[in-house]
Amino acid sequence: MGKKIGFGALRQKPESDSDKKGSDKEKNVDPIVYELLDDFCSKYLPASDIEGSTHQFTTAEIISAIKSFSQDSKLSQKHITDALLLKQYKFSVIKEGCRLIFKWIVREKL
């Protein structure tokens, strides 16, 4: 059976002495969060540009969706950003009204 590709590398990152100081939040992240993010990545693929995307999500929207499945998760925007960048997802600046918003551009997997 093949190895499951996911965010296992993020869960199993070896700790160095310099990482121990600020990694309390990372230690408290529920491992199911990365599995739920894998579910997101299996449904939505990275889009190359905004025209090729079918959906755009803010990091907060992705966190909110994950927390709806795992209420006790301590997930930060950094966790989502790092994980999606690792998976080669891109974000774009989208103008909404008088403000600019960073959104992840994705296309729905058919």
C-alpha positions as a Markdown table, in Angstrom:
| # | Residue | x | y | z |
|---|---|---|---|---|
| 1 | Met | 0.0 | 0.0 | 0.0 |
| 2 | Gly | 1.3 | 3.4 | -0.9 |
| 3 | Lys | 2.3 | 6.1 | 1.6 |
| 4 | Lys | -0.5 | 8.6 | 2.3 |
| 5 | Ile | 0.5 | 12.0 | 1.0 |
| 6 | Gly | -0.6 | 14.8 | 3.3 |
| 7 | Phe | 0.7 | 17.0 | 6.1 |
| 8 | Gly | 2.4 | 14.3 | 8.0 |
| 9 | Ala | 5.7 | 16.2 | 7.7 |
| 10 | Leu | 4.2 | 19.1 | 9.6 |
| 11 | Arg | 3.0 | 16.8 | 12.4 |
| 12 | Gln | 6.3 | 15.0 | 12.7 |
| 13 | Lys | 8.7 | 17.9 | 12.4 |
| 14 | Pro | 11.6 | 17.3 | 14.7 |
| 15 | Glu | 12.1 | 19.9 | 17.4 |
| 16 | Ser | 15.3 | 21.8 | 17.9 |
| 17 | Asp | 16.2 | 23.7 | 21.0 |
| 18 | Ser | 15.3 | 27.0 | 19.3 |
| 19 | Asp | 11.9 | 25.6 | 18.3 |
| 20 | Lys | 11.0 | 24.7 | 21.9 |
| 21 | Lys | 10.6 | 28.3 | 23.0 |
| 22 | Gly | 7.7 | 29.3 | 20.7 |
| 23 | Ser | 6.2 | 26.0 | 19.7 |
| 24 | Asp | 3.6 | 25.5 | 22.5 |
| 25 | Lys | 0.8 | 26.5 | 20.2 |
| 26 | Glu | 2.0 | 24.0 | 17.5 |
| 27 | Lys | 2.1 | 21.2 | 20.1 |
| 28 | Asn | -1.6 | 21.9 | 21.0 |
| 29 | Val | -2.8 | 21.6 | 17.4 |
| 30 | Asp | -5.2 | 18.7 | 17.0 |
| 31 | Pro | -3.8 | 16.2 | 14.5 |
| 32 | Ile | -7.2 | 15.8 | 13.0 |
| 33 | Val | -7.0 | 19.4 | 11.8 |
| 34 | Tyr | -4.3 | 18.3 | 9.2 |
| 35 | Glu | -6.5 | 15.4 | 8.1 |
| 36 | Leu | -9.4 | 17.8 | 7.6 |
| 37 | Leu | -7.1 | 20.1 | 5.6 |
| 38 | Asp | -6.2 | 17.1 | 3.5 |
| 39 | Asp | -9.9 | 16.7 | 2.9 |
| 40 | Phe | -10.0 | 20.3 | 1.7 |
| 41 | Cys | -7.0 | 19.7 | -0.6 |
| 42 | Ser | -8.7 | 16.6 | -2.1 |
| 43 | Lys | -11.7 | 18.6 | -3.0 |
| 44 | Tyr | -10.0 | 21.8 | -4.1 |
| 45 | Leu | -6.8 | 21.9 | -6.3 |
| 46 | Pro | -4.5 | 24.8 | -6.6 |
| 47 | Ala | -5.5 | 27.3 | -9.3 |
| 48 | Ser | -2.8 | 28.9 | -11.4 |
| 49 | Asp | -4.6 | 32.3 | -11.5 |
| 50 | Ile | -7.8 | 34.0 | -10.5 |
| 51 | Glu | -9.4 | 33.4 | -13.9 |
| 52 | Gly | -8.7 | 29.7 | -13.6 |
| 53 | Ser | -10.2 | 29.4 | -10.1 |
| 54 | Thr | -13.7 | 28.3 | -9.3 |
| 55 | His | -13.6 | 29.4 | -5.6 |
| 56 | Gln | -11.7 | 31.9 | -3.5 |
| 57 | Phe | -11.4 | 31.5 | 0.3 |
| 58 | Thr | -9.8 | 33.6 | 3.0 |
| 59 | Thr | -7.6 | 31.8 | 5.5 |
| 60 | Ala | -10.3 | 32.7 | 8.1 |
| 61 | Glu | -13.0 | 30.9 | 6.1 |
| 62 | Ile | -10.8 | 27.8 | 5.8 |
| 63 | Ile | -10.2 | 27.8 | 9.6 |
| 64 | Ser | -13.9 | 28.3 | 10.2 |
| 65 | Ala | -14.7 | 25.3 | 8.0 |
| 66 | Ile | -12.2 | 23.1 | 9.8 |
| 67 | Lys | -13.4 | 24.3 | 13.2 |
| 68 | Ser | -16.9 | 23.3 | 12.3 |
| 69 | Phe | -15.7 | 19.7 | 12.2 |
| 70 | Ser | -13.2 | 19.9 | 15.2 |
| 71 | Gln | -14.5 | 22.4 | 17.8 |
| 72 | Asp | -11.5 | 21.9 | 20.1 |
| 73 | Ser | -8.8 | 22.6 | 17.5 |
| 74 | Lys | -6.3 | 25.3 | 18.2 |
| 75 | Leu | -5.5 | 26.2 | 14.6 |
| 76 | Ser | -3.8 | 29.4 | 13.7 |
| 77 | Gln | -3.6 | 31.3 | 10.4 |
| 78 | Lys | 0.1 | 30.4 | 10.3 |
| 79 | His | -0.7 | 26.7 | 10.3 |
| 80 | Ile | -3.1 | 27.0 | 7.4 |
| 81 | Thr | -0.8 | 29.4 | 5.4 |
| 82 | Asp | 2.3 | 27.2 | 5.9 |
| 83 | Ala | 0.4 | 24.1 | 5.0 |
| 84 | Leu | -1.2 | 25.5 | 1.9 |
| 85 | Leu | 2.0 | 27.1 | 0.7 |
| 86 | Leu | 3.7 | 23.7 | 1.2 |
| 87 | Lys | 1.1 | 22.2 | -1.1 |
| 88 | Gln | 1.7 | 24.9 | -3.7 |
| 89 | Tyr | -1.6 | 26.7 | -3.3 |
| 90 | Lys | -1.5 | 30.4 | -4.2 |
| 91 | Phe | -3.3 | 33.4 | -2.9 |
| 92 | Ser | -4.4 | 36.5 | -4.7 |
| 93 | Val | -5.4 | 40.0 | -3.7 |
| 94 | Ile | -9.1 | 40.5 | -4.5 |
| 95 | Lys | -10.8 | 43.9 | -4.4 |
| 96 | Glu | -14.0 | 43.8 | -2.4 |
| 97 | Gly | -15.6 | 47.2 | -2.1 |
| 98 | Cys | -13.1 | 49.7 | -0.8 |
| 99 | Arg | -10.7 | 47.1 | 0.6 |
| 100 | Leu | -8.3 | 44.5 | -0.6 |
| 101 | Ile | -8.5 | 40.9 | 0.7 |
| 102 | Phe | -6.1 | 38.0 | 0.4 |
| 103 | Lys | -7.8 | 34.9 | -0.8 |
| 104 | Trp | -6.6 | 31.4 | -1.7 |
| 105 | Ile | -7.5 | 30.7 | -5.3 |
| 106 | Val | -8.6 | 27.1 | -5.9 |
| 107 | Arg | -10.4 | 25.1 | -8.5 |
| 108 | Glu | -12.9 | 22.5 | -7.6 |
| 109 | Lys | -11.8 | 18.9 | -8.4 |
| 110 | Leu | -14.2 | 17.2 | -10.8 |
